[in-house]
Amino acid sequence: MNLDRAVMAFAGVMILISVALVYFVSPWWLLLTAFVGLNLFQASFTGFCPAAMLFKKLGIAGGGSAFK
């Protein structure tokens, strides 16, 4: 798994978790979904992604396209 795929997988898991929390706990958990979406949006323009930096420090290999 490369860095791009790890970031996309992490974002997907966070969104699915927030959907479950909205259903079972409180609609306020939609803020987590909004945060993930806004972070993905800003990362597409700025190239700054805290999750990518964390995964890189954990040793996940960078580079490569996510859509091969």
PDB file as gemmi writes it, atoms N, CA and C in Angstrom:
CRYST1    1.000    1.000    1.000  90.00  90.00  90.00 P 1                      
ATOM      1  N   MET A   1       0.854  -1.174   0.000  1.00  0.00           N  
ATOM      2  CA  MET A   1       0.000   0.000   0.000  1.00  0.00           C  
ATOM      3  C   MET A   1       0.898   1.235   0.000  1.00  0.00           C  
ATOM      4  N   ASN A   2       0.594   2.169  -0.894  1.00  0.00           N  
ATOM      5  CA  ASN A   2       1.383   3.390  -0.913  1.00  0.00           C  
ATOM      6  C   ASN A   2       0.682   4.493  -0.121  1.00  0.00           C  
ATOM      7  N   LEU A   3       1.320   5.617  -0.022  1.00  0.00           N  
ATOM      8  CA  LEU A   3       0.832   6.721   0.797  1.00  0.00           C  
ATOM      9  C   LEU A   3      -0.517   7.237   0.323  1.00  0.00           C  
ATOM     10  N   ASP A   4      -0.689   7.371  -0.987  1.00  0.00           N  
ATOM     11  CA  ASP A   4      -1.957   7.889  -1.518  1.00  0.00           C  
ATOM     12  C   ASP A   4      -3.123   6.988  -1.132  1.00  0.00           C  
ATOM     13  N   ARG A   5      -2.929   5.706  -1.299  1.00  0.00           N  
ATOM     14  CA  ARG A   5      -4.004   4.763  -0.968  1.00  0.00           C  
ATOM     15  C   ARG A   5      -4.272   4.727   0.529  1.00  0.00           C  
ATOM     16  N   ALA A   6      -3.249   4.862   1.332  1.00  0.00           N  
ATOM     17  CA  ALA A   6      -3.432   4.873   2.784  1.00  0.00           C  
ATOM     18  C   ALA A   6      -4.254   6.080   3.220  1.00  0.00           C  
ATOM     19  N   VAL A   7      -3.984   7.235   2.631  1.00  0.00           N  
ATOM     20  CA  VAL A   7      -4.740   8.447   2.980  1.00  0.00           C  
ATOM     21  C   VAL A   7      -6.193   8.300   2.554  1.00  0.00           C  
ATOM     22  N   MET A   8      -6.427   7.781   1.348  1.00  0.00           N  
ATOM     23  CA  MET A   8      -7.811   7.601   0.891  1.00  0.00           C  
ATOM     24  C   MET A   8      -8.547   6.582   1.747  1.00  0.00           C  
ATOM     25  N   ALA A   9      -7.873   5.505   2.130  1.00  0.00           N  
ATOM     26  CA  ALA A   9      -8.503   4.497   2.979  1.00  0.00           C  
ATOM     27  C   ALA A   9      -8.839   5.080   4.352  1.00  0.00           C  
ATOM     28  N   PHE A  10      -7.922   5.857   4.907  1.00  0.00           N  
ATOM     29  CA  PHE A  10      -8.154   6.486   6.210  1.00  0.00           C  
ATOM     30  C   PHE A  10      -9.336   7.446   6.140  1.00  0.00           C  
ATOM     31  N   ALA A  11      -9.404   8.256   5.091  1.00  0.00           N  
ATOM     32  CA  ALA A  11     -10.523   9.205   4.941  1.00  0.00           C  
ATOM     33  C   ALA A  11     -11.839   8.443   4.813  1.00  0.00           C  
ATOM     34  N   GLY A  12     -11.843   7.373   4.043  1.00  0.00           N  
ATOM     35  CA  GLY A  12     -13.058   6.584   3.895  1.00  0.00           C  
ATOM     36  C   GLY A  12     -13.520   5.962   5.196  1.00  0.00           C  
ATOM     37  N   VAL A  13     -12.581   5.440   5.961  1.00  0.00           N  
ATOM     38  CA  VAL A  13     -12.929   4.846   7.252  1.00  0.00           C  
ATOM     39  C   VAL A  13     -13.463   5.904   8.207  1.00  0.00           C  
ATOM     40  N   MET A  14     -12.844   7.069   8.223  1.00  0.00           N  
ATOM     41  CA  MET A  14     -13.325   8.145   9.100  1.00  0.00           C  
ATOM     42  C   MET A  14     -14.742   8.573   8.736  1.00  0.00           C  
ATOM     43  N   ILE A  15     -15.051   8.633   7.445  1.00  0.00           N  
ATOM     44  CA  ILE A  15     -16.398   9.014   7.022  1.00  0.00           C  
ATOM     45  C   ILE A  15     -17.401   7.934   7.417  1.00  0.00           C  
ATOM     46  N   LEU A  16     -17.048   6.667   7.232  1.00  0.00           N  
ATOM     47  CA  LEU A  16     -17.962   5.590   7.623  1.00  0.00           C  
ATOM     48  C   LEU A  16     -18.188   5.563   9.135  1.00  0.00           C  
ATOM     49  N   ILE A  17     -17.137   5.828   9.897  1.00  0.00           N  
ATOM     50  CA  ILE A  17     -17.289   5.899  11.358  1.00  0.00           C  
ATOM     51  C   ILE A  17     -18.219   7.043  11.732  1.00  0.00           C  
ATOM     52  N   SER A  18     -18.048   8.196  11.094  1.00  0.00           N  
ATOM     53  CA  SER A  18     -18.898   9.337  11.437  1.00  0.00           C  
ATOM     54  C   SER A  18     -20.350   9.081  11.058  1.00  0.00           C  
ATOM     55  N   VAL A  19     -20.598   8.369   9.951  1.00  0.00           N  
ATOM     56  CA  VAL A  19     -21.973   8.027   9.578  1.00  0.00           C  
ATOM     57  C   VAL A  19     -22.597   7.128  10.646  1.00  0.00           C  
ATOM     58  N   ALA A  20     -21.847   6.156  11.125  1.00  0.00           N  
ATOM     59  CA  ALA A  20     -22.357   5.288  12.184  1.00  0.00           C  
ATOM     60  C   ALA A  20     -22.622   6.078  13.462  1.00  0.00           C  
ATOM     61  N   LEU A  21     -21.718   6.994  13.791  1.00  0.00           N  
ATOM     62  CA  LEU A  21     -21.919   7.810  14.994  1.00  0.00           C  
ATOM     63  C   LEU A  21     -23.132   8.729  14.856  1.00  0.00           C  
ATOM     64  N   VAL A  22     -23.379   9.240  13.663  1.00  0.00           N  
ATOM     65  CA  VAL A  22     -24.573  10.063  13.436  1.00  0.00           C  
ATOM     66  C   VAL A  22     -25.820   9.224  13.666  1.00  0.00           C  
ATOM     67  N   TYR A  23     -25.829   8.015  13.154  1.00  0.00           N  
ATOM     68  CA  TYR A  23     -27.000   7.151  13.264  1.00  0.00           C  
ATOM     69  C   TYR A  23     -27.247   6.713  14.710  1.00  0.00           C  
ATOM     70  N   PHE A  24     -26.184   6.321  15.408  1.00  0.00           N  
ATOM     71  CA  PHE A  24     -26.350   5.744  16.735  1.00  0.00           C  
ATOM     72  C   PHE A  24     -26.219   6.736  17.889  1.00  0.00           C  
ATOM     73  N   VAL A  25     -25.531   7.863  17.682  1.00  0.00           N  
ATOM     74  CA  VAL A  25     -25.234   8.746  18.815  1.00  0.00           C  
ATOM     75  C   VAL A  25     -25.899  10.114  18.664  1.00  0.00           C  
ATOM     76  N   SER A  26     -25.425  10.892  17.692  1.00  0.00           N  
ATOM     77  CA  SER A  26     -25.904  12.274  17.579  1.00  0.00           C  
ATOM     78  C   SER A  26     -25.614  12.834  16.188  1.00  0.00           C  
ATOM     79  N   PRO A  27     -26.517  13.665  15.673  1.00  0.00           N  
ATOM     80  CA  PRO A  27     -26.252  14.292  14.371  1.00  0.00           C  
ATOM     81  C   PRO A  27     -25.058  15.251  14.383  1.00  0.00           C  
ATOM     82  N   TRP A  28     -24.607  15.620  15.545  1.00  0.00           N  
ATOM     83  CA  TRP A  28     -23.447  16.510  15.634  1.00  0.00           C  
ATOM     84  C   TRP A  28     -22.183  15.862  15.071  1.00  0.00           C  
ATOM     85  N   TRP A  29     -22.172  14.545  14.948  1.00  0.00           N  
ATOM     86  CA  TRP A  29     -21.014  13.853  14.382  1.00  0.00           C  
ATOM     87  C   TRP A  29     -20.854  14.139  12.894  1.00  0.00           C  
ATOM     88  N   LEU A  30     -21.843  14.784  12.278  1.00  0.00           N  
ATOM     89  CA  LEU A  30     -21.675  15.208  10.884  1.00  0.00           C  
ATOM     90  C   LEU A  30     -20.533  16.214  10.753  1.00  0.00           C  
ATOM     91  N   LEU A  31     -20.193  16.857  11.853  1.00  0.00           N  
ATOM     92  CA  LEU A  31     -19.052  17.782  11.829  1.00  0.00           C  
ATOM     93  C   LEU A  31     -17.756  17.040  11.515  1.00  0.00           C  
ATOM     94  N   LEU A  32     -17.638  15.799  11.958  1.00  0.00           N  
ATOM     95  CA  LEU A  32     -16.456  15.001  11.627  1.00  0.00           C  
ATOM     96  C   LEU A  32     -16.407  14.740  10.127  1.00  0.00           C  
ATOM     97  N   THR A  33     -17.552  14.405   9.534  1.00  0.00           N  
ATOM     98  CA  THR A  33     -17.611  14.194   8.089  1.00  0.00           C  
ATOM     99  C   THR A  33     -17.224  15.471   7.349  1.00  0.00           C  
ATOM    100  N   ALA A  34     -17.740  16.600   7.810  1.00  0.00           N  
ATOM    101  CA  ALA A  34     -17.406  17.880   7.182  1.00  0.00           C  
ATOM    102  C   ALA A  34     -15.915  18.181   7.309  1.00  0.00           C  
ATOM    103  N   PHE A  35     -15.335  17.898   8.459  1.00  0.00           N  
ATOM    104  CA  PHE A  35     -13.906  18.133   8.663  1.00  0.00           C  
ATOM    105  C   PHE A  35     -13.068  17.293   7.712  1.00  0.00           C  
ATOM    106  N   VAL A  36     -13.420  16.024   7.566  1.00  0.00           N  
ATOM    107  CA  VAL A  36     -12.671  15.142   6.665  1.00  0.00           C  
ATOM    108  C   VAL A  36     -12.788  15.654   5.231  1.00  0.00           C  
ATOM    109  N   GLY A  37     -13.998  16.016   4.830  1.00  0.00           N  
ATOM    110  CA  GLY A  37     -14.204  16.529   3.473  1.00  0.00           C  
ATOM    111  C   GLY A  37     -13.451  17.816   3.215  1.00  0.00           C  
ATOM    112  N   LEU A  38     -13.486  18.734   4.164  1.00  0.00           N  
ATOM    113  CA  LEU A  38     -12.759  19.997   4.001  1.00  0.00           C  
ATOM    114  C   LEU A  38     -11.254  19.770   3.962  1.00  0.00           C  
ATOM    115  N   ASN A  39     -10.765  18.830   4.759  1.00  0.00           N  
ATOM    116  CA  ASN A  39      -9.335  18.531   4.753  1.00  0.00           C  
ATOM    117  C   ASN A  39      -8.914  17.946   3.407  1.00  0.00           C  
ATOM    118  N   LEU A  40      -9.723  17.052   2.853  1.00  0.00           N  
ATOM    119  CA  LEU A  40      -9.411  16.498   1.529  1.00  0.00           C  
ATOM    120  C   LEU A  40      -9.424  17.592   0.469  1.00  0.00           C  
ATOM    121  N   PHE A  41     -10.390  18.489   0.568  1.00  0.00           N  
ATOM    122  CA  PHE A  41     -10.510  19.583  -0.393  1.00  0.00           C  
ATOM    123  C   PHE A  41      -9.302  20.510  -0.333  1.00  0.00           C  
ATOM    124  N   GLN A  42      -8.913  20.934   0.873  1.00  0.00           N  
ATOM    125  CA  GLN A  42      -7.767  21.846   0.983  1.00  0.00           C  
ATOM    126  C   GLN A  42      -6.478  21.149   0.588  1.00  0.00           C  
ATOM    127  N   ALA A  43      -6.358  19.856   0.877  1.00  0.00           N  
ATOM    128  CA  ALA A  43      -5.146  19.128   0.513  1.00  0.00           C  
ATOM    129  C   ALA A  43      -4.990  19.026  -0.999  1.00  0.00           C  
ATOM    130  N   SER A  44      -6.104  19.003  -1.722  1.00  0.00           N  
ATOM    131  CA  SER A  44      -6.015  18.933  -3.180  1.00  0.00           C  
ATOM    132  C   SER A  44      -5.429  20.205  -3.770  1.00  0.00           C  
ATOM    133  N   PHE A  45      -5.571  21.320  -3.076  1.00  0.00           N  
ATOM    134  CA  PHE A  45      -5.027  22.584  -3.568  1.00  0.00           C  
ATOM    135  C   PHE A  45      -3.660  22.920  -2.989  1.00  0.00           C  
ATOM    136  N   THR A  46      -3.469  22.614  -1.710  1.00  0.00           N  
ATOM    137  CA  THR A  46      -2.238  23.040  -1.050  1.00  0.00           C  
ATOM    138  C   THR A  46      -1.167  21.954  -1.004  1.00  0.00           C  
ATOM    139  N   GLY A  47      -1.581  20.693  -1.084  1.00  0.00           N  
ATOM    140  CA  GLY A  47      -0.633  19.598  -0.961  1.00  0.00           C  
ATOM    141  C   GLY A  47      -0.285  19.277   0.481  1.00  0.00           C  
ATOM    142  N   PHE A  48      -0.859  19.992   1.430  1.00  0.00           N  
ATOM    143  CA  PHE A  48      -0.605  19.762   2.857  1.00  0.00           C  
ATOM    144  C   PHE A  48      -1.661  18.820   3.408  1.00  0.00           C  
ATOM    145  N   CYS A  49      -1.233  17.666   3.909  1.00  0.00           N  
ATOM    146  CA  CYS A  49      -2.165  16.687   4.469  1.00  0.00           C  
ATOM    147  C   CYS A  49      -1.554  16.100   5.742  1.00  0.00           C  
ATOM    148  N   PRO A  50      -2.119  16.436   6.895  1.00  0.00           N  
ATOM    149  CA  PRO A  50      -1.582  15.917   8.145  1.00  0.00           C  
ATOM    150  C   PRO A  50      -1.587  14.383   8.201  1.00  0.00           C  
ATOM    151  N   ALA A  51      -2.606  13.752   7.655  1.00  0.00           N  
ATOM    152  CA  ALA A  51      -2.654  12.284   7.663  1.00  0.00           C  
ATOM    153  C   ALA A  51      -1.505  11.706   6.845  1.00  0.00           C  
ATOM    154  N   ALA A  52      -1.208  12.314   5.707  1.00  0.00           N  
ATOM    155  CA  ALA A  52      -0.106  11.833   4.874  1.00  0.00           C  
ATOM    156  C   ALA A  52       1.227  11.977   5.612  1.00  0.00           C  
ATOM    157  N   MET A  53       1.394  13.075   6.325  1.00  0.00           N  
ATOM    158  CA  MET A  53       2.628  13.267   7.089  1.00  0.00           C  
ATOM    159  C   MET A  53       2.758  12.204   8.185  1.00  0.00           C  
ATOM    160  N   LEU A  54       1.643  11.888   8.840  1.00  0.00           N  
ATOM    161  CA  LEU A  54       1.655  10.874   9.890  1.00  0.00           C  
ATOM    162  C   LEU A  54       1.972   9.495   9.306  1.00  0.00           C  
ATOM    163  N   PHE A  55       1.321   9.142   8.212  1.00  0.00           N  
ATOM    164  CA  PHE A  55       1.574   7.834   7.597  1.00  0.00           C  
ATOM    165  C   PHE A  55       3.005   7.718   7.096  1.00  0.00           C  
ATOM    166  N   LYS A  56       3.549   8.812   6.606  1.00  0.00           N  
ATOM    167  CA  LYS A  56       4.937   8.800   6.133  1.00  0.00           C  
ATOM    168  C   LYS A  56       5.891   8.528   7.299  1.00  0.00           C  
ATOM    169  N   LYS A  57       5.618   9.143   8.461  1.00  0.00           N  
ATOM    170  CA  LYS A  57       6.441   8.896   9.646  1.00  0.00           C  
ATOM    171  C   LYS A  57       6.292   7.471  10.152  1.00  0.00           C  
ATOM    172  N   LEU A  58       5.137   6.860   9.874  1.00  0.00           N  
ATOM    173  CA  LEU A  58       4.915   5.471  10.288  1.00  0.00           C  
ATOM    174  C   LEU A  58       5.544   4.472   9.323  1.00  0.00           C  
ATOM    175  N   GLY A  59       6.114   4.983   8.235  1.00  0.00           N  
ATOM    176  CA  GLY A  59       6.858   4.113   7.340  1.00  0.00           C  
ATOM    177  C   GLY A  59       6.140   3.662   6.086  1.00  0.00           C  
ATOM    178  N   ILE A  60       4.992   4.230   5.793  1.00  0.00           N  
ATOM    179  CA  ILE A  60       4.286   3.856   4.562  1.00  0.00           C  
ATOM    180  C   ILE A  60       4.981   4.545   3.391  1.00  0.00           C  
ATOM    181  N   ALA A  61       5.266   3.762   2.354  1.00  0.00           N  
ATOM    182  CA  ALA A  61       6.019   4.273   1.209  1.00  0.00           C  
ATOM    183  C   ALA A  61       5.211   5.311   0.442  1.00  0.00           C  
ATOM    184  N   GLY A  62       5.869   6.383   0.061  1.00  0.00           N  
ATOM    185  CA  GLY A  62       5.223   7.438  -0.709  1.00  0.00           C  
ATOM    186  C   GLY A  62       5.272   7.168  -2.189  1.00  0.00           C  
ATOM    187  N   GLY A  63       4.677   8.097  -2.943  1.00  0.00           N  
ATOM    188  CA  GLY A  63       4.732   8.015  -4.395  1.00  0.00           C  
ATOM    189  C   GLY A  63       3.717   7.079  -4.984  1.00  0.00           C  
ATOM    190  N   GLY A  64       3.672   7.123  -6.303  1.00  0.00           N  
ATOM    191  CA  GLY A  64       2.734   6.268  -7.007  1.00  0.00           C  
ATOM    192  C   GLY A  64       1.366   6.900  -7.101  1.00  0.00           C  
ATOM    193  N   SER A  65       0.647   6.504  -8.108  1.00  0.00           N  
ATOM    194  CA  SER A  65      -0.692   7.012  -8.287  1.00  0.00           C  
ATOM    195  C   SER A  65      -1.692   6.088  -7.600  1.00  0.00           C  
ATOM    196  N   ALA A  66      -2.735   6.667  -7.065  1.00  0.00           N  
ATOM    197  CA  ALA A  66      -3.761   5.867  -6.416  1.00  0.00           C  
ATOM    198  C   ALA A  66      -4.664   5.193  -7.419  1.00  0.00           C  
ATOM    199  N   PHE A  67      -4.615   5.628  -8.674  1.00  0.00           N  
ATOM    200  CA  PHE A  67      -5.533   5.112  -9.686  1.00  0.00           C  
ATOM    201  C   PHE A  67      -4.796   4.381 -10.786  1.00  0.00           C  
ATOM    202  N   LYS A  68      -4.143   3.298 -10.444  1.00  0.00           N  
ATOM    203  CA  LYS A  68      -3.424   2.495 -11.442  1.00  0.00           C  
ATOM    204  C   LYS A  68      -4.276   1.345 -11.893  1.00  0.00           C  
TER     205      LYS A  68                                                      
END                                                                             
